[in-house]
Amino acid sequence: MKYKIPLYIPSLTGNEKKYIDECLDTTWISSKGKFIKEFEDKFCEYTGAKYASAVSNGTVALHLALETLRIGDGDEVIVPTFTYIASVSSIVYTGAEPVFADSLYNTWQVNPDDIRRKITSKTKAIMPVHLYGHACEMDEIMRIAKEHKLFVVEDCAEAFGTEYKGKSAGTFGDLSAFSFYGNKTITTGEGGMVITNDSGLHERVNHLKMHAVSNGKEYWHDEIGFNYRMTNICAAIGVAQIEHADKIIEMKIKNAELYNEMLAGLPVEPLTESDNTVHSYWMYSILTENTDTRNSLRKFLSENGIETRPTFYPVHTMPMFRNKYLKYPVAEDIAFRGISLPSWPDLKKESIIFICDTIKKFFNG
């Protein structure tokens, strides 16, 4: 179905085409070329991280971060069950076991108290996921990690531009992973980034992402590595995107403010910005009263040409993780009542008004 108002359209209004043409004209189209280093440098400048390594997508960014920390068989990594599957898949790829934690109602983010309850002698790392552009409670998570001597790998796939207490999401943990898929705040089509403030970890990230090729011997590999490199073409798009990233985020926040204003008084609960946080509103998301209402509202919006999506299903409810029967009541409740509405930066005011008026018609008849 072709929607009148799609869920997301990337903002490609800068130098994207110009820089891609430069790649084609110079023939630097693969994993070497000036834009890769330039994108990494600009990403560090934007986030405040010391080191950045561009990779082919967000999932491999997470996997690479975990492999860099030598997480593997016999280890456990605590991760919210309310997340996109890639967070959990990356843990499974290493041979480690994901251990699920519940969420907080007010922010939808992982519950630090439940993280603490899930720590065992096998726990090696915590993976907080900054969902929908909102930040996790990183002070408490880092306190827990320090107390128990655990690594922290931040999943920032949806959190470019998000801040917690004046610092960019992704600059708290040992390593952090970003995604630049087409529906992310800034995009490279497909792509990801691993950032860190540790020079040794950064060197190992770069080593592993390039087939672990030896620095001292040509075509010699000293361990099993991966081909996780970003292309120069993708990096060129990334450079153009980061040049107008502030404007993109500003427009998304303004859109969210208009949604909040127009949906006030209706029986929906938006995920709004909490204290100490800059919410980048990757997706503007709301909760309805119950699952039936959620599904009926989505159907009504679709019939009126408006694309939506449900919030993520808790990963523990999926077939491959049902071997242990555990309840995560907050995550389940949020997941089964949530809707994400069209949230792209260039979305017109008139379109948001139409969406909100359609939601009003649904509830008011």
N, C-alpha and C positions, 0 to 999 in steps of 0.2 A: 504493500500500500504506500502510495506517495502522500506524505502528510503536508498539509498547508503550513504547519509550524513543526519542523523536525525537532528532535531532542537536542541535537548539537550540530553546529557548523563551525569549523575552525576559522579563526581570524587571520587571513593571509593578506594583509593590506600594506605590508612593508616591503623590504628588499628581497623577499623569498625568491621570486623569479629571477631577479638580477644575479643573485649569488649562485643559483642553480645553473644559469647560463654560463657563468664563469667556470664552473666545474666542467661543463661540457666542452667549452671552448679550449680549456687547458688540458683536457682529457684526464684530470684528477677526479675520478668518479668512485674509486674503491676506498680502501681503509687507510689511505695516505692522502695528505693534502692539507693545505693551510687552515681550512675551516675547522678541522677537528680540534687542533690546539686552541684556536681562537674561541670556539664554543666552550671548551673546558675552562679557559681563563675567564671568560665572561660569566660563566656559571659560578665560579668561585667568588668573583667580584660581587655578584648579585646576592648570593646566599651567605657570604662571610666564611665559607669553608676554605681551608688551606689547599686542599687537593681535590681534583675531580678527574674522573676517567669515563669517557663516553663509550657506551656499549650499544648493542643492537636492539634491545628492548628492556622494559622494566622488569620482566620476570627473570631474565638472565642477570640483571643487575642485583636482584635479591640473591639468586643462586651464587653468583660470584662473591658477594659479600660473605655469605656463609662459608663457602669453600676457602676464602681467604683466611677465615678464623679457624680453619681445620675442624669444623663441626661435621660430625659424621655418625657412623654406627655406634649405638649405645648412648648417644646424647639425646637430650630433650630440649626443645625450644618452645617457650610459652608464647602463644599468639592468640589474638582474639578470634573467637569463632565467627563473629559478625565482621566479615571481611570478604574481599574478592578472593577467589580460589587460588590465585597466583601466590599470595602470601604463604599459603599452606603448601602448595605444590613445590615451591622452592626448598622448603624444609625437607620434604619427602625425597627430593632429588638427591640430597646429600646422604641419605640413609638414616638421618636422625628422625625422631618421633615428634610430631606436633602435639603440644598439650594445650588444650583450649581454655580460654578465660572468658568470663562474661563481660558485659558492657555496663556503662553508666547511663541512666536515663537522660540526664541533663545535657550531655555532650555527645552521646552515642559512641564514645570512645571506650577503649579497654579499661576495665576496673582495676586500679592498682591493688586494692585489697584482695581481689581474686587472684591476681598474679602472685601475690605473696603466699596465698593458700596453696597454690599449685607447685611450688618449688620443692624439688626432691634432690637427692644426692646425684641424680643424673642430669639435672638442669644445667645447661651450658650457656644459654642465651635467652634474652627476651626480645620479641619482635613487636614493638608497638606500631600500630597502623593508624596514620592520621587520615581518618575517613571523611570523604565528601568535602575536604578543604578545611576541616576543623582540627585543632591540635589536641593531642593526648596530654595528660598531666605529667609532663616530663620531669619535673622536680622530684616527684614521689617515685616515679619509675627509676630514675637514675639513683635515687637514695637506696632503693631495694637492690638494684644491680651492684652498687658499691658494697653494701652490707654482705651480700652473698657471693661477691666476686664473679659476677656474670657479665658476659658481653651484651651489648645492646645494638641491634640492627634495626634502624628505623625504616619502615615502609612509607615512603613519601610519594607514592605513585599519584596520589590525588591532592598533594599538599604543596605544590609549587606556589610560592607567595604567601604561604601560611606562616604565622609567627606565634611564638609562645614567650611571653615576658620579654619582648624586644629582640628575640633571636629567631632566626629562620628555622623552621622545622627541618630536621636533617642534620643540624649542627650540634646535637646533644650526644648521640650515640657514638660507638666506635666506628661504625660504617653506616651509611644510609643510601637508599636506592630510590631513584626517581623514574617516572615513565613519561614518554613523550608520544604516546599513541594519539591518533587523530582527534580524540575527544578530550584530551587533556588540556590544561590551561595554556601551556605552550606545547607545541607539537613539532615533531620532525617526520611525521607520517608513522614510522615505527622508530623507537629509539629509547635509550635509557641513560642514566648517569649514576655512578657510584662516587660518593664523596666521603671524605674523612679529614681529620686534622692530624693523623699519624702518618709520617713519611714512610715508615716501614710497611704499614698496611697498604698504602698507596702503591708502593713498588710491587708488592705481591699481587695486588689487583691487576696491574698492568702486565705482570709476568704471566699470570694464569689466563688472561683474556686473549693472549696471543700465542696459544698452544704451548705455553711454558718454554719458549725458545731460550736457549742459553745466551747470556750476554757475551760470553768469551769464545764461543765456538759456533761457527756458522752451521745452520740446519741441525743443531744438536739440542735435544729437549731433555731437561733434567727431571721432569715429572709429567703426569698426564694433565694437560691444560685444555683450553676450550677456544673455539673461534667465536668470540663474543664482541668483535669490534664493530664500531659504527662506521658507516661510509661517509666520505667527504660530502656527498650530496645531502645526506640527512643532516650532517653537522652544519652545512650551509643554511639550510632551512632554520635550524636551531639558532644560529647567530642572528638571522633576521628576526626571528620570534622574540628573542631576549631583548633586542633593541627597542621593542615596543611592549614589553611585558607589563610595565607599570600601567600603561593605558588599558591593556586587556583586563588586568585585575580590577582596576578602578571601575571599568564598565560592568564587570560581573557583580561587584559589590553594590553598585547603584541599582542594578536590576533586582538584586536580592532585597534591597531596601524598599523598592516599589512593590514587590511581591508581598513583603511583610505588611506594608500599609494597606494594600488592597484586600488581603486575606484576613485582616483583623476582624474578629467577631464571628468568623465562621468556625465550625467544629473541626479545625485542623491545627496541628502543632508544627510549626517550622523549626528546623534545626538552626537556631540563631547563634550569634557570637557570644561566648561566655567571657567572663573576666580574664584579663591577662592574655587574651588571644586576638590575633588578627585572622579572621575567618576569610579565606580566599574564595569560598563558594564555588568549588569545582562543579558541583551540582547543587541546585536549589532543591531541597528535599523537605517533605512534610509527612506527618503522621495523621492518619484518619482514625476514626473511632475503633474500627475492627477490620478484619480481613475482608469480610463481605462488602463493606463500604469501600474499601480500597479497590477491590476488583471492579465493582460497579462504576466507581468514579473513573477509573482508567478506561473502561469500555465507553462511557459517555464522552470522555475527552477524545478518544480515538474516533468516535462517530462524528465528532465536530472538527476533525482534521488536526488534532493536537497529539503529538507523540509523547509518551511517557515511558518510564521504566520502573519496575519494582525495586525496592532496596534489596541488597544482597541477601540471599538465603544463608542462614548460619551453616558453616561448613560441616559441623558435627551432624547435621541432618542429612547429609549426602551419603549415597550408598557405600562408598569406600571408607567411611568413618563411623558407621553405625555399629561397629563391633563392641563399643562400650556405651551402655545406656546411661547418659548423664543429661541433666537438664540445665539449660542456661536461660533462665526466664526472661531477663531483660533483653538479651540479644534476640531471642525468639519473638518477643512482643514487638520490638522495633522492626524487625525484618518483615514480619507478616502484616504490618500496618502501613509501611512506608511507600512513598511514591517520590520519584525524582521528576521534576518538571523541566521544560526547555530552559537551558541555562547558558546559551552561548553569548559571548561578549557583545556582538553586534545586533543582538535581539532588540527589535524596535519597541519603544514604549507602547505603541498601539497594539503590538502583539501580546505583550504582558497583560494589558488591560483586557484584551479579548479572552485570554486564558483565564484570568481571574473572574471575569463576568460569566464565563462558561461554568466555572466551578460554583459560582453563586447560584446559577440556574439549577445545577444539579441538586444543591442542598435546599433551595427555596421553592423549587418546583415551577 
